C-alpha cells in the first residue's frame, strides 16, 4: 500500500517532527490537533471555542486527504481537565451526527501550549 503525507495550510503546521496526517490505503490518520487558528497562530480561551477550533483543524486535514467528518470511524479526545468533558461534548455533537464514530476521551497531565483539548481521528478516505 502507498503511504502519503497530508499537508494543508488550512490547519496549523506541525510543531515537531510529525505530519498533519497520513493516508494509507483507504484510511486517513490525523495527528492530534491543538486548537490553534491557522490564520493567526492563536488559541481561543474557552473549552467550547478550543473544541470547535480543534475539530475545524481536523476537518481541514481530512478534506485535504479527500475525506470528511462523515467518514470518521474513531476519535480520541485529550482533555487537560475531565471536568470540561460535558462542554466539549456539546460542541463535538455539532460536528458529528447519527452513526457517531467510536471515541475515547482522556484527561492528561498537560497538553502542548497549555491547550485545554487536543483531538485526533481515523477516517475512511
Backbone as XML, in Angstrom:
<?xml version="1.0"?>
<chain id="A" units="angstrom">
  <residue number="1" name="UNK">
    <atom name="N" x="0.829" y="-1.183" z="0.000"/>
    <atom name="CA" x="0.000" y="0.000" z="0.000"/>
    <atom name="C" x="0.874" y="1.248" z="0.000"/>
  </residue>
  <residue number="2" name="UNK">
    <atom name="N" x="0.403" y="2.249" z="-0.684"/>
    <atom name="CA" x="1.126" y="3.524" z="-0.709"/>
    <atom name="C" x="0.751" y="4.378" z="0.484"/>
  </residue>
  <residue number="3" name="UNK">
    <atom name="N" x="1.759" y="4.983" z="1.063"/>
    <atom name="CA" x="1.561" y="5.916" z="2.170"/>
    <atom name="C" x="1.818" y="7.308" z="1.639"/>
  </residue>
  <residue number="4" name="UNK">
    <atom name="N" x="0.908" y="8.243" z="1.939"/>
    <atom name="CA" x="1.137" y="9.621" z="1.520"/>
    <atom name="C" x="0.918" y="10.569" z="2.687"/>
  </residue>
  <residue number="5" name="UNK">
    <atom name="N" x="1.721" y="11.608" z="2.709"/>
    <atom name="CA" x="1.646" y="12.627" z="3.750"/>
    <atom name="C" x="0.583" y="13.639" z="3.354"/>
  </residue>
  <residue number="6" name="UNK">
    <atom name="N" x="-0.261" y="14.005" z="4.309"/>
    <atom name="CA" x="-1.295" y="15.013" z="4.091"/>
    <atom name="C" x="-0.799" y="16.314" z="4.714"/>
  </residue>
  <residue number="7" name="UNK">
    <atom name="N" x="-0.874" y="17.377" z="3.940"/>
    <atom name="CA" x="-0.438" y="18.683" z="4.418"/>
    <atom name="C" x="-1.349" y="19.753" z="3.843"/>
  </residue>
  <residue number="8" name="UNK">
    <atom name="N" x="-1.778" y="20.673" z="4.703"/>
    <atom name="CA" x="-2.632" y="21.765" z="4.258"/>
    <atom name="C" x="-2.352" y="23.022" z="5.073"/>
  </residue>
  <residue number="9" name="UNK">
    <atom name="N" x="-2.433" y="24.162" z="4.423"/>
    <atom name="CA" x="-2.296" y="25.437" z="5.120"/>
    <atom name="C" x="-3.570" y="25.821" z="5.868"/>
  </residue>
  <residue number="10" name="UNK">
    <atom name="N" x="-4.653" y="25.048" z="5.662"/>
    <atom name="CA" x="-5.924" y="25.326" z="6.328"/>
    <atom name="C" x="-5.953" y="24.793" z="7.764"/>
  </residue>
  <residue number="11" name="UNK">
    <atom name="N" x="-4.870" y="24.145" z="8.178"/>
    <atom name="CA" x="-4.718" y="23.676" z="9.561"/>
    <atom name="C" x="-3.324" y="24.082" z="10.015"/>
  </residue>
  <residue number="12" name="UNK">
    <atom name="N" x="-3.105" y="24.179" z="11.328"/>
    <atom name="CA" x="-1.783" y="24.592" z="11.797"/>
    <atom name="C" x="-0.709" y="23.598" z="11.385"/>
  </residue>
  <residue number="13" name="UNK">
    <atom name="N" x="0.466" y="24.110" z="11.097"/>
    <atom name="CA" x="1.593" y="23.243" z="10.760"/>
    <atom name="C" x="2.049" y="22.470" z="11.985"/>
  </residue>
  <residue number="14" name="UNK">
    <atom name="N" x="2.747" y="21.387" z="11.745"/>
    <atom name="CA" x="3.274" y="20.572" z="12.836"/>
    <atom name="C" x="4.263" y="21.390" z="13.660"/>
  </residue>
  <residue number="15" name="UNK">
    <atom name="N" x="4.246" y="21.173" z="14.976"/>
    <atom name="CA" x="5.193" y="21.862" z="15.848"/>
    <atom name="C" x="6.287" y="20.901" z="16.308"/>
  </residue>
  <residue number="16" name="UNK">
    <atom name="N" x="6.499" y="19.870" z="15.524"/>
    <atom name="CA" x="7.520" y="18.875" z="15.812"/>
    <atom name="C" x="7.729" y="18.001" z="14.592"/>
  </residue>
  <residue number="17" name="UNK">
    <atom name="N" x="8.487" y="16.927" z="14.745"/>
    <atom name="CA" x="8.783" y="16.048" z="13.615"/>
    <atom name="C" x="7.647" y="15.050" z="13.339"/>
  </residue>
  <residue number="18" name="UNK">
    <atom name="N" x="6.530" y="15.562" z="12.853"/>
    <atom name="CA" x="5.392" y="14.718" z="12.507"/>
    <atom name="C" x="4.591" y="15.390" z="11.401"/>
  </residue>
  <residue number="19" name="UNK">
    <atom name="N" x="3.699" y="14.631" z="10.791"/>
    <atom name="CA" x="2.846" y="15.123" z="9.708"/>
    <atom name="C" x="1.470" y="15.478" z="10.251"/>
  </residue>
  <residue number="20" name="UNK">
    <atom name="N" x="0.784" y="16.383" z="9.577"/>
    <atom name="CA" x="-0.599" y="16.703" z="9.955"/>
    <atom name="C" x="-1.479" y="15.467" z="9.818"/>
  </residue>
  <residue number="21" name="UNK">
    <atom name="N" x="-1.208" y="14.693" z="8.794"/>
    <atom name="CA" x="-1.975" y="13.478" z="8.567"/>
    <atom name="C" x="-1.228" y="12.531" z="7.648"/>
  </residue>
  <residue number="22" name="UNK">
    <atom name="N" x="-1.658" y="11.285" z="7.675"/>
    <atom name="CA" x="-1.100" y="10.244" z="6.806"/>
    <atom name="C" x="-2.270" y="9.481" z="6.196"/>
  </residue>
  <residue number="23" name="UNK">
    <atom name="N" x="-2.184" y="9.251" z="4.898"/>
    <atom name="CA" x="-3.177" y="8.426" z="4.208"/>
    <atom name="C" x="-2.476" y="7.150" z="3.777"/>
  </residue>
  <residue number="24" name="UNK">
    <atom name="N" x="-3.052" y="6.031" z="4.164"/>
    <atom name="CA" x="-2.517" y="4.744" z="3.750"/>
    <atom name="C" x="-3.702" y="3.884" z="3.320"/>
  </residue>
  <residue number="25" name="UNK">
    <atom name="N" x="-3.679" y="3.473" z="2.082"/>
    <atom name="CA" x="-4.818" y="2.742" z="1.543"/>
    <atom name="C" x="-6.057" y="3.611" z="1.601"/>
  </residue>
  <residue number="26" name="UNK">
    <atom name="N" x="-7.098" y="3.093" z="2.207"/>
    <atom name="CA" x="-8.357" y="3.827" z="2.309"/>
    <atom name="C" x="-8.551" y="4.484" z="3.670"/>
  </residue>
  <residue number="27" name="UNK">
    <atom name="N" x="-7.475" y="4.581" z="4.456"/>
    <atom name="CA" x="-7.587" y="5.195" z="5.773"/>
    <atom name="C" x="-6.775" y="6.477" z="5.872"/>
  </residue>
  <residue number="28" name="UNK">
    <atom name="N" x="-7.303" y="7.424" z="6.638"/>
    <atom name="CA" x="-6.612" y="8.678" z="6.924"/>
    <atom name="C" x="-6.452" y="8.775" z="8.437"/>
  </residue>
  <residue number="29" name="UNK">
    <atom name="N" x="-5.239" y="9.025" z="8.871"/>
    <atom name="CA" x="-4.936" y="9.226" z="10.289"/>
    <atom name="C" x="-4.493" y="10.678" z="10.464"/>
  </residue>
  <residue number="30" name="UNK">
    <atom name="N" x="-5.160" y="11.410" z="11.331"/>
    <atom name="CA" x="-4.688" y="12.770" z="11.609"/>
    <atom name="C" x="-3.853" y="12.750" z="12.877"/>
  </residue>
  <residue number="31" name="UNK">
    <atom name="N" x="-2.892" y="13.635" z="12.927"/>
    <atom name="CA" x="-2.189" y="13.870" z="14.178"/>
    <atom name="C" x="-3.142" y="14.609" z="15.107"/>
  </residue>
  <residue number="32" name="UNK">
    <atom name="N" x="-2.844" y="14.591" z="16.382"/>
    <atom name="CA" x="-3.652" y="15.338" z="17.334"/>
    <atom name="C" x="-3.658" y="16.805" z="16.961"/>
  </residue>
  <residue number="33" name="UNK">
    <atom name="N" x="-4.831" y="17.391" z="16.933"/>
    <atom name="CA" x="-4.968" y="18.794" z="16.535"/>
    <atom name="C" x="-5.240" y="19.676" z="17.740"/>
  </residue>
  <residue number="34" name="UNK">
    <atom name="N" x="-4.289" y="20.556" z="17.988"/>
    <atom name="CA" x="-4.472" y="21.569" z="19.014"/>
    <atom name="C" x="-5.424" y="22.628" z="18.471"/>
  </residue>
  <residue number="35" name="UNK">
    <atom name="N" x="-6.010" y="23.418" z="19.337"/>
    <atom name="CA" x="-6.969" y="24.437" z="18.900"/>
    <atom name="C" x="-6.290" y="25.727" z="18.440"/>
  </residue>
  <residue number="36" name="UNK">
    <atom name="N" x="-5.333" y="25.594" z="17.565"/>
    <atom name="CA" x="-4.608" y="26.759" z="17.057"/>
    <atom name="C" x="-5.258" y="27.222" z="15.762"/>
  </residue>
  <residue number="37" name="UNK">
    <atom name="N" x="-5.606" y="28.490" z="15.697"/>
    <atom name="CA" x="-6.152" y="29.067" z="14.474"/>
    <atom name="C" x="-5.009" y="29.173" z="13.466"/>
  </residue>
  <residue number="38" name="UNK">
    <atom name="N" x="-5.112" y="28.496" z="12.303"/>
    <atom name="CA" x="-4.005" y="28.517" z="11.349"/>
    <atom name="C" x="-3.735" y="29.895" z="10.743"/>
  </residue>
  <residue number="39" name="UNK">
    <atom name="N" x="-4.724" y="30.782" z="10.802"/>
    <atom name="CA" x="-4.544" y="32.120" z="10.227"/>
    <atom name="C" x="-3.796" y="33.048" z="11.176"/>
  </residue>
  <residue number="40" name="UNK">
    <atom name="N" x="-4.041" y="32.888" z="12.483"/>
    <atom name="CA" x="-3.455" y="33.815" z="13.453"/>
    <atom name="C" x="-2.375" y="33.192" z="14.327"/>
  </residue>
  <residue number="41" name="UNK">
    <atom name="N" x="-2.360" y="31.864" z="14.424"/>
    <atom name="CA" x="-1.429" y="31.185" z="15.314"/>
    <atom name="C" x="-1.853" y="31.244" z="16.768"/>
  </residue>
  <residue number="42" name="UNK">
    <atom name="N" x="-3.050" y="31.781" z="17.026"/>
    <atom name="CA" x="-3.543" y="31.948" z="18.393"/>
    <atom name="C" x="-4.519" y="30.827" z="18.771"/>
  </residue>
  <residue number="43" name="UNK">
    <atom name="N" x="-4.685" y="30.643" z="20.078"/>
    <atom name="CA" x="-5.672" y="29.704" z="20.605"/>
    <atom name="C" x="-6.783" y="30.484" z="21.291"/>
  </residue>
  <residue number="44" name="UNK">
    <atom name="N" x="-8.044" y="30.103" z="21.046"/>
    <atom name="CA" x="-9.131" y="30.749" z="21.783"/>
    <atom name="C" x="-9.061" y="30.370" z="23.268"/>
  </residue>
  <residue number="45" name="UNK">
    <atom name="N" x="-9.866" y="31.025" z="24.079"/>
    <atom name="CA" x="-9.750" y="30.876" z="25.531"/>
    <atom name="C" x="-10.572" y="29.729" z="26.119"/>
  </residue>
  <residue number="46" name="UNK">
    <atom name="N" x="-11.812" y="29.534" z="25.655"/>
    <atom name="CA" x="-12.713" y="28.598" z="26.339"/>
    <atom name="C" x="-12.626" y="27.191" z="25.760"/>
  </residue>
  <residue number="47" name="UNK">
    <atom name="N" x="-13.076" y="26.218" z="26.546"/>
    <atom name="CA" x="-13.094" y="24.829" z="26.077"/>
    <atom name="C" x="-14.009" y="24.680" z="24.869"/>
  </residue>
  <residue number="48" name="UNK">
    <atom name="N" x="-15.110" y="25.425" z="24.845"/>
    <atom name="CA" x="-16.016" y="25.332" z="23.695"/>
    <atom name="C" x="-15.332" y="25.834" z="22.428"/>
  </residue>
  <residue number="49" name="UNK">
    <atom name="N" x="-14.705" y="26.994" z="22.509"/>
    <atom name="CA" x="-14.007" y="27.559" z="21.343"/>
    <atom name="C" x="-12.821" y="26.692" z="20.936"/>
  </residue>
  <residue number="50" name="UNK">
    <atom name="N" x="-12.125" y="26.142" z="21.911"/>
    <atom name="CA" x="-10.976" y="25.299" z="21.602"/>
    <atom name="C" x="-11.409" y="23.989" z="20.947"/>
  </residue>
  <residue number="51" name="UNK">
    <atom name="N" x="-12.500" y="23.403" z="21.437"/>
    <atom name="CA" x="-13.006" y="22.172" z="20.815"/>
    <atom name="C" x="-13.393" y="22.442" z="19.363"/>
  </residue>
  <residue number="52" name="UNK">
    <atom name="N" x="-14.100" y="23.535" z="19.129"/>
    <atom name="CA" x="-14.500" y="23.899" z="17.766"/>
    <atom name="C" x="-13.278" y="24.072" z="16.868"/>
  </residue>
  <residue number="53" name="UNK">
    <atom name="N" x="-12.261" y="24.771" z="17.338"/>
    <atom name="CA" x="-11.072" y="25.005" z="16.510"/>
    <atom name="C" x="-10.324" y="23.707" z="16.237"/>
  </residue>
  <residue number="54" name="UNK">
    <atom name="N" x="-10.194" y="22.841" z="17.240"/>
    <atom name="CA" x="-9.527" y="21.554" z="17.028"/>
    <atom name="C" x="-10.253" y="20.747" z="15.958"/>
  </residue>
  <residue number="55" name="UNK">
    <atom name="N" x="-11.582" y="20.734" z="16.028"/>
    <atom name="CA" x="-12.354" y="19.976" z="15.040"/>
    <atom name="C" x="-12.325" y="20.632" z="13.665"/>
  </residue>
  <residue number="56" name="UNK">
    <atom name="N" x="-12.274" y="21.948" z="13.600"/>
    <atom name="CA" x="-12.112" y="22.624" z="12.308"/>
    <atom name="C" x="-10.759" y="22.248" z="11.690"/>
  </residue>
  <residue number="57" name="UNK">
    <atom name="N" x="-9.736" y="22.130" z="12.515"/>
    <atom name="CA" x="-8.415" y="21.742" z="12.021"/>
    <atom name="C" x="-8.428" y="20.302" z="11.509"/>
  </residue>
  <residue number="58" name="UNK">
    <atom name="N" x="-9.080" y="19.411" z="12.258"/>
    <atom name="CA" x="-9.236" y="18.022" z="11.818"/>
    <atom name="C" x="-9.960" y="17.983" z="10.475"/>
  </residue>
  <residue number="59" name="UNK">
    <atom name="N" x="-11.049" y="18.733" z="10.389"/>
    <atom name="CA" x="-11.856" y="18.785" z="9.159"/>
    <atom name="C" x="-11.012" y="19.217" z="7.959"/>
  </residue>
  <residue number="60" name="UNK">
    <atom name="N" x="-10.176" y="20.231" z="8.142"/>
    <atom name="CA" x="-9.328" y="20.728" z="7.045"/>
    <atom name="C" x="-8.348" y="19.656" z="6.575"/>
  </residue>
  <residue number="61" name="UNK">
    <atom name="N" x="-7.772" y="18.917" z="7.495"/>
    <atom name="CA" x="-6.825" y="17.857" z="7.126"/>
    <atom name="C" x="-7.549" y="16.739" z="6.387"/>
  </residue>
  <residue number="62" name="UNK">
    <atom name="N" x="-8.720" y="16.353" z="6.890"/>
    <atom name="CA" x="-9.497" y="15.306" z="6.206"/>
    <atom name="C" x="-9.854" y="15.733" z="4.790"/>
  </residue>
  <residue number="63" name="UNK">
    <atom name="N" x="-10.279" y="16.977" z="4.633"/>
    <atom name="CA" x="-10.642" y="17.459" z="3.298"/>
    <atom name="C" x="-9.432" y="17.471" z="2.370"/>
  </residue>
  <residue number="64" name="UNK">
    <atom name="N" x="-8.255" y="17.803" z="2.899"/>
    <atom name="CA" x="-7.035" y="17.774" z="2.083"/>
    <atom name="C" x="-6.702" y="16.351" z="1.641"/>
  </residue>
  <residue number="65" name="UNK">
    <atom name="N" x="-7.187" y="15.368" z="2.400"/>
    <atom name="CA" x="-6.953" y="13.957" z="2.069"/>
    <atom name="C" x="-8.075" y="13.373" z="1.220"/>
  </residue>
  <residue number="66" name="UNK">
    <atom name="N" x="-9.079" y="14.189" z="0.890"/>
    <atom name="CA" x="-10.209" y="13.700" z="0.104"/>
    <atom name="C" x="-11.275" y="13.017" z="0.941"/>
  </residue>
  <residue number="67" name="UNK">
    <atom name="N" x="-11.294" y="13.304" z="2.218"/>
    <atom name="CA" x="-12.262" y="12.706" z="3.132"/>
    <atom name="C" x="-13.079" y="13.829" z="3.783"/>
  </residue>
  <residue number="68" name="UNK">
    <atom name="N" x="-13.891" y="13.481" z="4.778"/>
    <atom name="CA" x="-14.627" y="14.492" z="5.532"/>
    <atom name="C" x="-15.079" y="13.896" z="6.861"/>
  </residue>
  <residue number="69" name="UNK">
    <atom name="N" x="-15.684" y="14.727" z="7.687"/>
    <atom name="CA" x="-16.076" y="14.293" z="9.032"/>
    <atom name="C" x="-17.089" y="13.154" z="9.026"/>
  </residue>
  <residue number="70" name="UNK">
    <atom name="N" x="-17.902" y="13.043" z="7.988"/>
    <atom name="CA" x="-18.893" y="11.959" z="7.931"/>
    <atom name="C" x="-18.238" y="10.591" z="7.771"/>
  </residue>
  <residue number="71" name="UNK">
    <atom name="N" x="-16.961" y="10.574" z="7.415"/>
    <atom name="CA" x="-16.247" y="9.311" z="7.200"/>
    <atom name="C" x="-15.331" y="8.952" z="8.370"/>
  </residue>
  <residue number="72" name="UNK">
    <atom name="N" x="-15.422" y="9.704" z="9.460"/>
    <atom name="CA" x="-14.601" y="9.416" z="10.639"/>
    <atom name="C" x="-15.127" y="8.159" z="11.327"/>
  </residue>
  <residue number="73" name="UNK">
    <atom name="N" x="-14.219" y="7.236" z="11.643"/>
    <atom name="CA" x="-14.604" y="5.992" z="12.310"/>
    <atom name="C" x="-14.162" y="5.955" z="13.767"/>
  </residue>
  <residue number="74" name="UNK">
    <atom name="N" x="-13.152" y="6.762" z="14.132"/>
    <atom name="CA" x="-12.637" y="6.750" z="15.504"/>
    <atom name="C" x="-12.046" y="8.103" z="15.844"/>
  </residue>
  <residue number="75" name="UNK">
    <atom name="N" x="-12.369" y="8.614" z="17.021"/>
    <atom name="CA" x="-11.757" y="9.841" z="17.509"/>
    <atom name="C" x="-11.130" y="9.570" z="18.872"/>
  </residue>
  <residue number="76" name="UNK">
    <atom name="N" x="-10.107" y="10.335" z="19.170"/>
    <atom name="CA" x="-9.508" y="10.331" z="20.503"/>
    <atom name="C" x="-9.433" y="11.780" z="20.950"/>
  </residue>
  <residue number="77" name="UNK">
    <atom name="N" x="-9.971" y="12.041" z="22.130"/>
    <atom name="CA" x="-10.018" y="13.393" z="22.681"/>
    <atom name="C" x="-9.165" y="13.414" z="23.948"/>
  </residue>
  <residue number="78" name="UNK">
    <atom name="N" x="-8.224" y="14.330" z="23.977"/>
    <atom name="CA" x="-7.379" y="14.529" z="25.146"/>
    <atom name="C" x="-7.793" y="15.837" z="25.808"/>
  </residue>
  <residue number="79" name="UNK">
    <atom name="N" x="-8.108" y="15.782" z="27.092"/>
    <atom name="CA" x="-8.549" y="16.955" z="27.844"/>
    <atom name="C" x="-7.569" y="17.244" z="28.975"/>
  </residue>
  <residue number="80" name="UNK">
    <atom name="N" x="-7.269" y="18.506" z="29.189"/>
    <atom name="CA" x="-6.419" y="18.875" z="30.317"/>
    <atom name="C" x="-7.185" y="18.782" z="31.635"/>
  </residue>
  <residue number="81" name="UNK">
    <atom name="N" x="-8.524" y="18.785" z="31.554"/>
    <atom name="CA" x="-9.373" y="18.701" z="32.742"/>
    <atom name="C" x="-10.652" y="17.949" z="32.363"/>
  </residue>
  <residue number="82" name="UNK">
    <atom name="N" x="-10.851" y="16.773" z="32.939"/>
    <atom name="CA" x="-12.017" y="15.955" z="32.593"/>
    <atom name="C" x="-13.326" y="16.662" z="32.949"/>
  </residue>
  <residue number="83" name="UNK">
    <atom name="N" x="-13.269" y="17.674" z="33.802"/>
    <atom name="CA" x="-14.466" y="18.443" z="34.116"/>
    <atom name="C" x="-14.973" y="19.230" z="32.906"/>
  </residue>
  <residue number="84" name="UNK">
    <atom name="N" x="-14.157" y="19.352" z="31.868"/>
    <atom name="CA" x="-14.576" y="20.003" z="30.620"/>
    <atom name="C" x="-15.265" y="19.038" z="29.656"/>
  </residue>
  <residue number="85" name="UNK">
    <atom name="N" x="-15.430" y="17.783" z="30.064"/>
    <atom name="CA" x="-15.999" y="16.756" z="29.189"/>
    <atom name="C" x="-17.376" y="17.158" z="28.652"/>
  </residue>
  <residue number="86" name="UNK">
    <atom name="N" x="-18.257" y="17.627" z="29.509"/>
    <atom name="CA" x="-19.620" y="17.988" z="29.089"/>
    <atom name="C" x="-19.632" y="19.125" z="28.095"/>
  </residue>
  <residue number="87" name="UNK">
    <atom name="N" x="-18.866" y="20.162" z="28.366"/>
    <atom name="CA" x="-18.816" y="21.308" z="27.447"/>
    <atom name="C" x="-18.178" y="20.912" z="26.126"/>
  </residue>
  <residue number="88" name="UNK">
    <atom name="N" x="-17.140" y="20.081" z="26.168"/>
    <atom name="CA" x="-16.525" y="19.581" z="24.930"/>
    <atom name="C" x="-17.561" y="18.804" z="24.130"/>
  </residue>
  <residue number="89" name="UNK">
    <atom name="N" x="-18.328" y="17.954" z="24.815"/>
    <atom name="CA" x="-19.343" y="17.125" z="24.156"/>
    <atom name="C" x="-20.391" y="17.956" z="23.436"/>
  </residue>
  <residue number="90" name="UNK">
    <atom name="N" x="-20.789" y="19.073" z="24.025"/>
    <atom name="CA" x="-21.798" y="19.933" z="23.398"/>
    <atom name="C" x="-21.324" y="20.419" z="22.029"/>
  </residue>
  <residue number="91" name="UNK">
    <atom name="N" x="-20.075" y="20.807" z="21.935"/>
    <atom name="CA" x="-19.526" y="21.283" z="20.655"/>
    <atom name="C" x="-19.264" y="20.103" z="19.723"/>
  </residue>
  <residue number="92" name="UNK">
    <atom name="N" x="-18.705" y="19.030" z="20.252"/>
    <atom name="CA" x="-18.405" y="17.821" z="19.470"/>
    <atom name="C" x="-19.666" y="17.335" z="18.747"/>
  </residue>
  <residue number="93" name="UNK">
    <atom name="N" x="-20.803" y="17.361" z="19.434"/>
    <atom name="CA" x="-22.068" y="16.890" z="18.857"/>
    <atom name="C" x="-22.535" y="17.735" z="17.680"/>
  </residue>
  <residue number="94" name="UNK">
    <atom name="N" x="-22.013" y="18.949" z="17.532"/>
    <atom name="CA" x="-22.360" y="19.794" z="16.387"/>
    <atom name="C" x="-21.588" y="19.366" z="15.126"/>
  </residue>
  <residue number="95" name="UNK">
    <atom name="N" x="-20.515" y="18.615" z="15.298"/>
    <atom name="CA" x="-19.676" y="18.195" z="14.177"/>
    <atom name="C" x="-19.978" y="16.777" z="13.715"/>
  </residue>
  <residue number="96" name="UNK">
    <atom name="N" x="-20.521" y="15.947" z="14.618"/>
    <atom name="CA" x="-20.821" y="14.557" z="14.289"/>
    <atom name="C" x="-22.292" y="14.292" z="14.552"/>
  </residue>
  <residue number="97" name="UNK">
    <atom name="N" x="-22.947" y="13.609" z="13.597"/>
    <atom name="CA" x="-24.369" y="13.313" z="13.730"/>
    <atom name="C" x="-24.557" y="11.804" z="13.880"/>
  </residue>
  <residue number="98" name="UNK">
    <atom name="N" x="-25.779" y="11.325" z="13.675"/>
    <atom name="CA" x="-26.110" y="9.907" z="13.849"/>
    <atom name="C" x="-25.038" y="9.014" z="13.216"/>
  </residue>
  <residue number="99" name="UNK">
    <atom name="N" x="-24.942" y="7.815" z="13.723"/>
    <atom name="CA" x="-23.862" y="6.896" z="13.357"/>
    <atom name="C" x="-22.521" y="7.509" z="13.769"/>
  </residue>
  <residue number="100" name="UNK">
    <atom name="N" x="-22.479" y="7.943" z="15.033"/>
    <atom name="CA" x="-21.289" y="8.581" z="15.580"/>
    <atom name="C" x="-20.074" y="7.668" z="15.465"/>
  </residue>
  <residue number="101" name="UNK">
    <atom name="N" x="-18.890" y="8.264" z="15.327"/>
    <atom name="CA" x="-17.680" y="7.445" z="15.345"/>
    <atom name="C" x="-17.433" y="6.892" z="16.753"/>
  </residue>
  <residue number="102" name="UNK">
    <atom name="N" x="-16.651" y="5.830" z="16.817"/>
    <atom name="CA" x="-16.184" y="5.346" z="18.112"/>
    <atom name="C" x="-15.300" y="6.442" z="18.707"/>
  </residue>
  <residue number="103" name="UNK">
    <atom name="N" x="-15.213" y="6.490" z="20.052"/>
    <atom name="CA" x="-14.432" y="7.567" z="20.655"/>
    <atom name="C" x="-13.859" y="7.138" z="21.996"/>
  </residue>
  <residue number="104" name="UNK">
    <atom name="N" x="-12.679" y="7.657" z="22.278"/>
    <atom name="CA" x="-12.085" y="7.584" z="23.604"/>
    <atom name="C" x="-11.817" y="9.010" z="24.034"/>
  </residue>
  <residue number="105" name="UNK">
    <atom name="N" x="-11.927" y="9.270" z="25.339"/>
    <atom name="CA" x="-11.612" y="10.595" z="25.871"/>
    <atom name="C" x="-10.844" y="10.402" z="27.174"/>
  </residue>
  <residue number="106" name="UNK">
    <atom name="N" x="-9.774" y="11.169" z="27.322"/>
    <atom name="CA" x="-8.891" y="11.032" z="28.477"/>
    <atom name="C" x="-8.539" y="12.385" z="29.048"/>
  </residue>
  <residue number="107" name="UNK">
    <atom name="N" x="-8.345" y="12.427" z="30.363"/>
    <atom name="CA" x="-7.688" y="13.575" z="30.971"/>
    <atom name="C" x="-6.197" y="13.267" z="30.963"/>
  </residue>
  <residue number="108" name="UNK">
    <atom name="N" x="-5.419" y="14.234" z="30.541"/>
    <atom name="CA" x="-3.964" y="14.089" z="30.518"/>
    <atom name="C" x="-3.350" y="15.142" z="31.439"/>
  </residue>
  <residue number="109" name="UNK">
    <atom name="N" x="-2.119" y="14.925" z="31.834"/>
    <atom name="CA" x="-1.468" y="15.838" z="32.776"/>
    <atom name="C" x="-1.278" y="17.229" z="32.189"/>
  </residue>
  <residue number="110" name="UNK">
    <atom name="N" x="-0.945" y="17.284" z="30.900"/>
    <atom name="CA" x="-0.700" y="18.574" z="30.265"/>
    <atom name="C" x="-0.693" y="18.373" z="28.755"/>
  </residue>
  <residue number="111" name="UNK">
    <atom name="N" x="-1.143" y="19.393" z="28.037"/>
    <atom name="CA" x="-1.128" y="19.370" z="26.577"/>
    <atom name="C" x="-0.150" y="20.429" z="26.077"/>
  </residue>
  <residue number="112" name="UNK">
    <atom name="N" x="0.397" y="20.249" z="24.861"/>
    <atom name="CA" x="1.301" y="21.261" z="24.310"/>
    <atom name="C" x="0.643" y="22.637" z="24.303"/>
  </residue>
  <residue number="113" name="UNK">
    <atom name="N" x="1.443" y="23.647" z="24.552"/>
    <atom name="CA" x="0.998" y="25.050" z="24.552"/>
    <atom name="C" x="-0.109" y="25.323" z="25.565"/>
  </residue>
  <residue number="114" name="UNK">
    <atom name="N" x="-0.221" y="24.441" z="26.578"/>
    <atom name="CA" x="-1.246" y="24.565" z="27.623"/>
    <atom name="C" x="-2.671" y="24.573" z="27.064"/>
  </residue>
  <residue number="115" name="UNK">
    <atom name="N" x="-2.883" y="23.871" z="25.955"/>
    <atom name="CA" x="-4.229" y="23.757" z="25.380"/>
    <atom name="C" x="-5.143" y="23.024" z="26.353"/>
  </residue>
  <residue number="116" name="UNK">
    <atom name="N" x="-6.429" y="23.260" z="26.202"/>
    <atom name="CA" x="-7.436" y="22.566" z="27.013"/>
    <atom name="C" x="-7.872" y="21.252" z="26.379"/>
  </residue>
  <residue number="117" name="UNK">
    <atom name="N" x="-7.673" y="21.127" z="25.050"/>
    <atom name="CA" x="-8.131" y="19.947" z="24.319"/>
    <atom name="C" x="-7.236" y="19.699" z="23.113"/>
  </residue>
  <residue number="118" name="UNK">
    <atom name="N" x="-7.125" y="18.440" z="22.745"/>
    <atom name="CA" x="-6.459" y="18.017" z="21.509"/>
    <atom name="C" x="-7.262" y="16.835" z="20.970"/>
  </residue>
  <residue number="119" name="UNK">
    <atom name="N" x="-7.479" y="16.807" z="19.662"/>
    <atom name="CA" x="-8.327" y="15.772" z="19.072"/>
    <atom name="C" x="-7.639" y="15.168" z="17.854"/>
  </residue>
  <residue number="120" name="UNK">
    <atom name="N" x="-7.640" y="13.837" z="17.771"/>
    <atom name="CA" x="-7.133" y="13.128" z="16.595"/>
    <atom name="C" x="-8.217" y="12.176" z="16.101"/>
  </residue>
  <residue number="121" name="UNK">
    <atom name="N" x="-8.169" y="11.851" z="14.800"/>
    <atom name="CA" x="-9.182" y="10.961" z="14.232"/>
    <atom name="C" x="-8.573" y="9.975" z="13.251"/>
  </residue>
  <residue number="122" name="UNK">
    <atom name="N" x="-9.345" y="8.927" z="12.988"/>
    <atom name="CA" x="-9.091" y="7.995" z="11.907"/>
    <atom name="C" x="-10.348" y="8.012" z="11.050"/>
  </residue>
  <residue number="123" name="UNK">
    <atom name="N" x="-10.164" y="8.142" z="9.737"/>
    <atom name="CA" x="-11.306" y="8.234" z="8.823"/>
    <atom name="C" x="-11.075" y="7.380" z="7.583"/>
  </residue>
  <residue number="124" name="UNK">
    <atom name="N" x="-12.147" y="7.098" z="6.890"/>
    <atom name="CA" x="-12.072" y="6.448" z="5.591"/>
    <atom name="C" x="-11.808" y="7.512" z="4.550"/>
  </residue>
  <residue number="125" name="UNK">
    <atom name="N" x="-10.934" y="7.216" z="3.617"/>
    <atom name="CA" x="-10.595" y="8.204" z="2.574"/>
    <atom name="C" x="-11.735" y="8.376" z="1.600"/>
  </residue>
</chain>
